[in-house]
Amino acid sequence: MRIFSIRGPKAHEIDAAVQTLGQVQLPALGFLWISCTRTEFEQSQALFQATLLRLCGMQLVDLHVSDLLNVQLGSHYDFTSQYDLLVFRRLATRSSDSEPPSGQGLSLRPRGGPPILRRIDTSPVGFVVLDRVLLSVHPQDCALRDSYAQRLLTSSGNQTPDTDDTALDSRSAGARGVPANSADLMLRIVNHMVDGFLALRRELSHQLDHWQAELLNPKTRFSNWGTLLDARLALHQLDEICDDQRTAIQDWIEALKSWPDTDAQFSQHERDMLQVRSRDVLEHIERVVHHVQRLEQNAETAVQIHFNAQSHRTNEIMRTLTVLTAIFLPLNLITGFFGMNFEFLPLIHQQRGLWWALAGMLGVAVFLVLVFWRKRYLTRTSR
């Protein structure tokens, strides 16, 4: 579990060894970010509920607690009069992030396929957004959380300390890379998740381009059909997950518009910045959806072109065999004519009869070749 205190342009991590969750206090100005793993949240539900009651005067609804613990839940948004809940399935490569065996419901782990597809994971991350507290529930050893936490501390460390707490400006804090409030922090983390999948575009495109080259190469026999089907299934699942993410963010944006203008916790500028950042996150998700759909279309198009090319090659082979059959058919007729058991046949008893027959057969063959060539039956299709 990691706890951060964020005040204007300054953010620092509270040492868990010195101050436990039950002792954490809200800063005079700013907000807290409490991040924990799903296992920690499950084992210490009562402590978390008591802490939220002490800091914010409220507790989580039991159904929302179940949502935070459900590793098979898709991306969705819900709210109460006191807090907002967002469950977002992250799209990132699997490194050290791992989920207990019970959490393998919606994780994309194809049986076969290239390493890039086997590394895709979609474990859910839950966010509880309160006025001055953000509670985030992550998978075990979530590298994405640690990565953003390091970025947050680095951005805060580059700032000049401000000794006047009454002069904290949320506008300058947001501009310098430190979130202005808990909702802003949640959106930044979600955007960081989406960007993690956007980073996979080049490698995914490279892999599909390699398959397309194999499918369209007439000198190779493509045999990785099981791998290609696994890839198409993984891309289809990603498309569905991205659609759930888009719906969740759209619901959040609609709820954000309904926030009262007289809310003392958020100024008009902060609400405007939240809407801008929410639309930016939605635009990133749209880019992910567009890219995944394009990859699906490319894979489907490559398969169709492959079978069309195979059919075209088969037609060319059959055309060549048909032309050869048409050329030799008159020659077979001539040899069959002179093979009849009649005593009197033309050229049968002549000394030059064989040569006349061979010349006639050669002439017929040359004539048919010229006719077929003129009709372009023997031309080879350029590649």
N, C-alpha and C positions, 0 to 999 in steps of 0.2 A: 504494500500500500504506500502511495506517495501523496503528500499533501502540500499544496502550494498556496502561498498568500500573495495576491496580486493587488497592488495599490498604484493606480495611475501608470506611469512609465516604469515602475519597479515591480519585480517579481522575485521571490525567493522561495526555496523549498524548506518546509518545516521538518526538522530532524525527528523522525518517528521514534528514535531511541531516547530522545529527550522528552518529547511531548506526545503522549498517546492520543488516540482519537477522542477519547472522553474528556481530554483536557484542552482540546483545540478551541480557540476563541476567534470570533470574527474580528478582523482589523477595524480600526476606527473608520477608515475609508477604504473602499475596494471590496474584494470578494475572495472566497476560498475555492480552490479546485481540489476536490477529494477524488482520487483515482484509486481503484482497487481491482483485483482480479475477481472473476466470478466465484472462485472457490472461497476467497476471503469474505465476499459479501454473503455467501450462503452460510458460512460458519458463524458470522457475526451480525446476523440480521438485527437482533435486539439492540446491539451497540450502535449500529448505524441509525436505526429508528430513534433511539434515545438522543443521539447527537443531533439529528435533524430537528427533533422536538425542542432541544435546548437552544440551537442556533437560530431556527426559523419559526418555531412555534407550530410545527406541523409534522405529520408522518406520512409515509408512502402508503397508498392504497394496496391492499393485499394482491389484487390482480396485477398491479404494476410491478410488485415485487416478483411475482411469477414470470412476468414478461422479461425482467432483467436476468432471471435465472434460466430462462428457456433458450438453449443453444440452437434450437431448430426454428426459432421464430424468424419470420421475414422482416424486412424493413417496414416500419410503420410509425405513425405519430399519434399521440393521444395527449390529453391535457385535463387538468382540473382547475378549479378557481385559484389554486395556490402554486401550482408548478406545471411544467410541461415535460412530457416524456417522449424521447425519440430513440428508437432502436434502429440502428443502421448497420447493415452487413457490409463489412469492409471488403475492398477488392485490392488485394496485394499479393505479392509472392510470398510463399512460405519459407521462412528461414528457421528461426528458433521458435516462432509462434506455434504453439501446439495446443490442442484441446483434448480433454479427457475422452476416452473411447465413447462415452455416451453422447458426445457432441459431434458426431460425424453425420448428422442427418442431412444437412444441405451443403456440406463442404464438397467442393468439386475435386474429387480424387479419381479420375478415370483409371481403369485397370491398365490400359496401355497408353501409348502416345509419347510424344516428345517430352523432354524434361520441363519445358516451359509450361505445358498444360498440366502436368502432374504437380507443379508447384503452386497452382492457383488455389487460394483458400478464401472462404467467405464467412468466417466466424462473425457473429453479431457483436456489436458494441452498444451498450445502453447508456443513455444520457438522461439525467434528471436535472432540469434547469429551473433553479429558484432565483429569487431576486439577488441574493448575495452568496449563493453557493451553487457550484456545479459538481454533481456526483456522476462519475463515469465508471462503468463496470466493463472491464476488458477481459479478453481471453488470458490464459495463463502465460506469463512472461511475454507480454505484448511488446514487441519491438517498436511498433508504430507509436505507442504512447511514449515510450522512452525517447524516441526520435524527436517527437514534437516538444516534449519537456525540455530536451537539450536545446532545441531552437528557441524556446521561450526564455530559458535562463540566459542564453547567449544574447538575445535581443535586449533583455533587461540589463545585462552586465555592461552593455555598451553605452548605457544612458548615464547622464550626470545626476548624482543623487540630489533630490529636492528636499530641503529641510522644512519647507513650509507646507504642511499637510493640507492647509485650506486652499492652496493654490493648485491643487491637482486638476489637470485638464484632461478629460476623457478624450477630447478630440485629438490632442497631441499624442496621447497614449496609443490610440488606434493607428495614427499615422506612423508611429515609430516601431510598430510591430508587436506591441503588447496589447492584448485584448482589453477593451474598455469595460466589459461586463461579462457575466456568466454565459449569456446567450451568444455573444460575440466569440467567446472561447470555444463553445460547442461547434459553431459554424466553421471556425478555423480548423478544428480537428477533423470534422467531416470532410472539409475540402482537402485536407492532407490525405485522407483515406482515398478519395476519388483520384487524386493525383498519383497515388501509388499504382493504380491500375493503368492510368494513362501512360506511365513509364514502360508498360509492357507492350505498347503498340508496335514498336520497331521489331522486337523479337518475334511477336506473333505474326506480323506481316512477313517477316523473313522466312518463317517456317512454312506458311501457306504458299509463298512464292516458290519455295523449293519443291513442294508437292505439285504445284501447277506445272513447273518445268518437267517433273517426272511424268506427269499425266500426259503432257503434250509431246513428249519426246518419242518419235516412232521407233527408235532403236532400243528402247528399254521397255521392260514388261513391269508395269506397276503392280505391286503385291501387298502394299500397306493399306488394304481396304479397312481392316479393323481399326487401325490407328486413325485413319481419316474419319471414320464414323464416330470414334471416341471424341475427336476434336470437334466435330459438328455438334455432338451432344453437349460438350462442355460449353461451346459458344452459345448454344440455345439456352442453357441454364443461366449463363451470364446475362443474356438478354432479359430473361424473366426477372432476375435479381435486380438488374438496373431499372427495370420498369417499376418494381416495388420501391426502390430508392427514390425515383422521380416522384412517385405518388406521395411518399412520406414528406419530401421537401416541399411539394406543392401544398400539402395540408398545413405544414408549418408556416408557409408564407401567408396562406389565407387566415390562419389564426393570428399571425403577427399584425395583419391589417386591422384586426378587431381589437387590438390593445387600446385602452382609453388614452386620449391625448393628455389627460390630467394625471397620468401615472407619475408619481414623484420619484420613482426609482430610475426612470429613463427619460432623458431630455428628448426633444424633438429631433435633434441631430443624431442622437444615439439610435432612435427608432429608424430614421432614414438610413443610417449606416447598416443596421441590421437587415433592412429590406434589400439594400444594394448587395450586401455580402450573400444573402440568401439567394438572390437571383444569380449571382456569380457561381454559387455552388450548383444551382440547377442547370446553368449553362454547361458546367463541367460534366455533369451527369449526362446531359444531352450529347455531349461529344463522345462520351463512353458508349452510349446507346448507338449512336451513328457509326462508330468504329466497329462495334461488335456486329451490327447488322451488315455492314459492308464486308466484314470477314466471312460471315455466313454466306452472303451472296457470292463472294469470290470462290468459296469452297464448292458451293452448289454449281456455279458456272463452270468451274474447272472440271467437275465430274461430267457435266453435260457435254462440254467440248471434247472430253476424252472419248466418250462413247460415240459422239458424232464423228470424231476423227477415225476411230476404229471402224465404224460403219463405212466411212468414205474409203478407207484402205481396202476393206473387204469388197466394196463395189469395184474398185480399180482392179483388184486381183481377178474378180469374176469377169470383168470386161475383157481383160487380157486373155483369160482362158477361153472365153466365148469367141474372141477373134481368132485365136489359134485353131479352135475347133472348126470355125467357119472356113478357114484356109485349107485345112486338111480334109474336110468333108468331100470336096470334088475329087481330090486325089484318091481317096478311098473308093469313090465311085468308079474312077477309071480303072484302078487295080481290080476292083470287083467285076467290072465288065470283061476285062481280059482273062479273068479267072473262071469264066463260065465254061462248062464242058460241052462246047459245040465244036464240030469238026471244022467248019468254015467261019473264021472271024477275020476282020480286016487286020492287016499287018502281021498275022500270026505266022505266016510262012515266008515272010520277007526277011532278007538279011539285015536290013536297017530298021526293022519294025520296033525293036527295043528302044533305039535312039529316038525315033519319032514319038514314041509314047512318053519317054522321059522328057523330051523337049516340050510336048504338049502339057504334061503335068507341071513342069517348071513355069511355063508361060501362064497357066491358069493361076498358079500360086503367086507369081509376081503381079499379075493383074489384080488379084484380090487384095494383096498387100497395098498396092497403090490406091485402090478404091477406099480401103479402110483408113489409110493414112490421110487421104483427102477429106474424109468425113471425120477426122480427128478421133478415130477410135483407138489409135495406137500412140497418141501423144501422151506424155507424162505430165501430170499436174505439177506446176511449180510450187515450191514450199516457201 
